[in-house]
Amino acid sequence: MNTISINCDVGEGVANEHLLMPYLSSCNIACGGHFGDVKTMDSTIAIAIENKVLMGAHPSFPDKENFGRIVMNLTPEALRKSIESQLALFESRLDLVGAKMNHIKAHGALYNLIAVDVSIAKTFLKAIDKYAKSVFLYVPFNSVVARLAIEKNIKVVYEVFADRNYNADLSLVSRKQKNALITDSVAVFKHVVHMYRHQEVNTISGKKNAIIAETFCVHGDQENALSILAYLSEHLNKEGISIG
């Protein structure tokens, strides 16, 4: 049987981690930028360990008011220090229970910005330099940050979104648009299987675009997250694909 990697953004205040974790390969835990504190990190880490789910840090612009979904005009130094602080806090919580950080994945506006902005991507990579040799970096395929990370010999994992639609240039459809999210389980399943089997994505323009899909993200804060993950697990298995 083939395997597929499914990840999820968690520790973001929805308190559904205990339901989602059994369906996940890895998780991205909010570490204080857009959401999260010691209490939410510790509880999420414990649930991940219980379910043998790989754990990654999910740093963001330091903007809890807007859930990290708006670009902040920070100096490179301020952004770097914020990311470093978030990662250090997350690592300290892992250390308390003898756990390891598997990966780093930026959140929200920061994730989208480092995909296209050379300067911000370089700042981000500088901020994660301490961890670069020991963790993976979850990044979009064919992105600026992916190219720069590979040049620095950072191990990248190409991430695609199971529950988001794509533009023709492989950017995500803006959340301001009604078709940004895919909330129907059957539609998500078809979206995932197509990317998995064909290494291409059907964009909203109708154009098919090549994409490398190594891990698939379902957003833990969308209302149908649990039903989507359960459906994926059941129906991927029928296709001879297990989550692992």
C-alpha positions as CSV (number, residue, x, y, z in Angstrom):
1,M,0.0,0.0,0.0
2,N,1.2,3.5,-0.8
3,T,1.4,6.2,1.9
4,I,0.5,9.8,2.0
5,S,1.5,12.5,4.5
6,I,-1.3,14.6,6.0
7,N,-0.5,17.6,8.2
8,C,-2.7,20.0,10.1
9,D,-2.2,23.4,11.8
10,V,-3.2,23.0,15.4
11,G,-2.9,24.6,18.9
12,E,-4.9,27.5,17.5
13,G,-7.7,27.7,20.0
14,V,-10.2,25.3,18.4
15,A,-9.5,22.6,21.0
16,N,-10.2,19.8,18.5
17,E,-6.7,18.3,18.5
18,H,-7.7,15.1,20.3
19,L,-10.1,14.5,17.4
20,L,-7.8,15.4,14.5
21,M,-4.5,13.8,15.6
22,P,-5.5,10.1,14.9
23,Y,-5.7,11.1,11.2
24,L,-2.4,13.0,10.9
25,S,1.2,12.2,10.0
26,S,2.5,15.5,11.3
27,C,1.2,18.7,12.9
28,N,2.2,22.4,13.0
29,I,1.8,23.9,16.5
30,A,1.1,27.6,16.9
31,C,3.9,29.0,19.0
32,G,2.8,32.4,20.1
33,G,2.9,34.5,17.0
34,H,-0.7,34.3,15.7
35,F,-1.9,32.2,18.6
36,G,-0.6,30.1,21.4
37,D,1.0,30.2,24.8
38,V,2.7,27.7,27.1
39,K,-0.6,26.1,28.1
40,T,-1.8,25.5,24.5
41,M,1.6,24.3,23.3
42,D,2.0,21.9,26.2
43,S,-1.5,20.4,25.8
44,T,-1.1,20.1,22.0
45,I,2.4,18.5,22.3
46,A,1.0,15.9,24.8
47,I,-1.8,14.9,22.4
48,A,0.6,14.7,19.5
49,I,2.9,12.4,21.5
50,E,0.0,10.2,22.5
51,N,-0.9,9.8,18.8
52,K,2.7,9.4,17.6
53,V,2.3,12.5,15.4
54,L,5.4,14.3,14.2
55,M,5.5,17.9,15.6
56,G,6.6,21.1,13.9
57,A,6.7,24.8,14.9
58,H,4.2,27.1,13.3
59,P,5.7,30.6,13.6
60,S,3.9,33.7,12.3
61,F,3.9,37.5,12.2
62,P,3.4,38.5,15.9
63,D,-0.2,39.5,15.3
64,K,-2.8,37.6,17.4
65,E,-5.4,40.3,16.7
66,N,-5.5,39.3,13.0
67,F,-4.5,35.7,13.5
68,G,-1.3,36.3,11.5
69,R,-3.2,36.7,8.3
70,I,-2.2,40.3,7.5
71,V,1.3,41.3,6.4
72,M,3.0,43.4,9.1
73,N,5.5,46.1,8.2
74,L,8.3,45.0,10.5
75,T,12.0,45.6,10.1
76,P,14.1,42.5,9.2
77,E,15.6,42.5,12.6
78,A,12.2,42.7,14.4
79,L,10.8,39.9,12.3
80,R,13.9,37.7,12.8
81,K,13.8,38.2,16.6
82,S,10.1,37.4,16.7
83,I,10.5,34.2,14.8
84,E,13.5,33.2,16.8
85,S,11.6,33.9,20.0
86,Q,8.6,31.8,18.9
87,L,10.9,28.9,17.9
88,A,12.9,29.0,21.2
89,L,9.7,28.9,23.2
90,F,8.4,26.0,21.3
91,E,11.7,24.1,21.5
92,S,11.8,24.7,25.3
93,R,8.3,23.1,25.7
94,L,9.5,20.1,23.6
95,D,12.6,19.8,25.7
96,L,10.5,19.5,28.9
97,V,9.0,16.2,27.6
98,G,12.1,14.9,25.7
99,A,10.5,15.5,22.3
100,K,12.0,16.7,19.1
101,M,11.0,19.3,16.5
102,N,10.5,17.6,13.2
103,H,9.9,20.6,11.0
104,I,9.1,24.3,10.7
105,K,6.2,25.8,8.8
106,A,5.4,29.5,8.6
107,H,1.8,30.5,9.1
108,G,-0.7,32.7,7.2
109,A,0.6,35.9,5.7
110,L,4.2,35.1,6.5
111,Y,3.9,31.7,4.7
112,N,2.5,33.4,1.6
113,L,5.0,36.3,1.7
114,I,8.2,34.1,1.9
115,A,6.9,32.2,-1.1
116,V,7.3,35.3,-3.3
117,D,9.5,37.9,-1.5
118,V,13.3,37.3,-1.6
119,S,14.1,39.7,1.2
120,I,11.5,38.4,3.7
121,A,12.4,34.8,2.7
122,K,16.1,35.5,3.5
123,T,15.1,37.0,6.9
124,F,13.0,33.9,7.7
125,L,15.8,31.5,6.8
126,K,18.2,33.5,8.9
127,A,15.8,33.2,11.8
128,I,15.6,29.4,11.6
129,D,19.3,28.9,10.9
130,K,19.8,27.3,14.4
131,Y,17.5,24.5,13.4
132,A,18.3,24.2,9.7
133,K,20.5,21.1,9.9
134,S,18.1,19.1,12.1
135,V,14.6,19.9,10.9
136,F,12.6,19.9,7.6
137,L,11.0,23.1,6.3
138,Y,7.5,22.8,4.9
139,V,7.3,25.1,1.9
140,P,5.2,25.6,-1.3
141,F,6.6,24.0,-4.5
142,N,8.5,26.4,-6.8
143,S,8.5,29.1,-4.2
144,V,11.2,31.7,-3.5
145,V,11.8,30.3,0.0
146,A,12.1,26.8,-1.3
147,R,14.8,27.8,-3.8
148,L,16.7,29.8,-1.2
149,A,16.4,27.0,1.3
150,I,17.7,24.4,-1.1
151,E,20.7,26.6,-1.9
152,K,21.5,26.6,1.9
153,N,21.2,22.8,2.0
154,I,18.0,23.0,4.1
155,K,15.8,19.9,3.8
156,V,12.5,21.0,2.3
157,V,9.2,19.2,2.1
158,Y,6.8,20.5,-0.6
159,E,3.5,21.2,0.9
160,V,0.1,21.5,-0.8
161,F,-3.3,22.4,0.6
162,A,-6.0,19.8,0.6
163,D,-8.7,22.3,1.5
164,R,-7.6,25.4,-0.5
165,N,-8.0,26.3,-4.2
166,Y,-5.1,27.5,-6.3
167,N,-4.6,30.3,-8.8
168,A,-2.9,29.6,-12.1
169,D,0.4,30.8,-10.7
170,L,0.2,28.3,-7.9
171,S,-0.6,31.0,-5.3
172,L,-3.5,30.3,-3.0
173,V,-6.9,31.9,-3.8
174,S,-7.3,34.8,-1.4
175,R,-9.4,34.1,1.7
176,K,-11.3,37.2,0.6
177,Q,-12.8,35.2,-2.2
178,K,-15.7,32.8,-1.7
179,N,-13.9,29.9,-3.4
180,A,-10.8,30.1,-1.3
181,L,-11.6,27.2,0.9
182,I,-12.8,23.7,-0.1
183,T,-15.1,22.6,2.6
184,D,-16.8,19.6,1.0
185,S,-15.2,16.3,1.9
186,V,-15.7,14.7,-1.5
187,A,-14.2,17.7,-3.3
188,V,-11.2,17.7,-1.0
189,F,-10.7,14.0,-1.6
190,K,-10.8,14.5,-5.4
191,H,-8.4,17.5,-5.1
192,V,-5.9,15.4,-3.0
193,V,-6.0,12.3,-5.1
194,H,-5.4,14.2,-8.3
195,M,-2.4,16.0,-6.9
196,Y,-1.1,12.8,-5.3
197,R,-1.4,10.7,-8.4
198,H,-0.6,13.2,-11.2
199,Q,1.6,15.8,-9.4
200,E,-0.5,18.5,-10.9
201,V,-3.3,20.7,-9.6
202,N,-6.5,21.9,-11.1
203,T,-6.5,25.7,-10.7
204,I,-9.6,27.9,-10.6
205,S,-8.7,29.2,-14.1
206,G,-9.3,25.7,-15.5
207,K,-5.6,25.3,-16.2
208,K,-3.7,22.2,-14.8
209,N,-0.4,23.2,-13.3
210,A,2.5,20.9,-12.3
211,I,3.1,20.7,-8.6
212,I,5.1,18.5,-6.3
213,A,3.0,17.3,-3.4
214,E,4.9,15.7,-0.5
215,T,2.6,16.6,2.4
216,F,-1.0,17.7,2.3
217,C,-2.4,20.3,4.8
218,V,-5.9,20.4,6.2
219,H,-6.6,23.5,8.2
220,G,-7.5,22.5,11.8
221,D,-9.5,25.7,12.3
222,Q,-12.0,25.1,9.5
223,E,-15.4,23.9,10.6
224,N,-15.3,20.7,8.5
225,A,-11.8,19.6,9.4
226,L,-12.7,16.5,11.3
227,S,-15.2,15.2,8.7
228,I,-12.7,16.0,5.9
229,L,-9.9,14.0,7.6
230,A,-12.2,11.1,8.4
231,Y,-13.4,11.0,4.9
232,L,-9.9,11.2,3.5
233,S,-8.7,8.4,5.8
234,E,-11.5,6.0,4.7
235,H,-11.5,6.7,1.0
236,L,-7.8,7.0,0.5
237,N,-7.5,3.6,2.1
238,K,-10.0,2.3,-0.5
239,E,-7.6,3.7,-3.2
240,G,-4.7,1.7,-1.6
241,I,-3.2,4.8,0.1
242,S,-2.6,4.9,3.8
243,I,-1.9,8.0,5.9
244,G,1.6,7.6,7.3
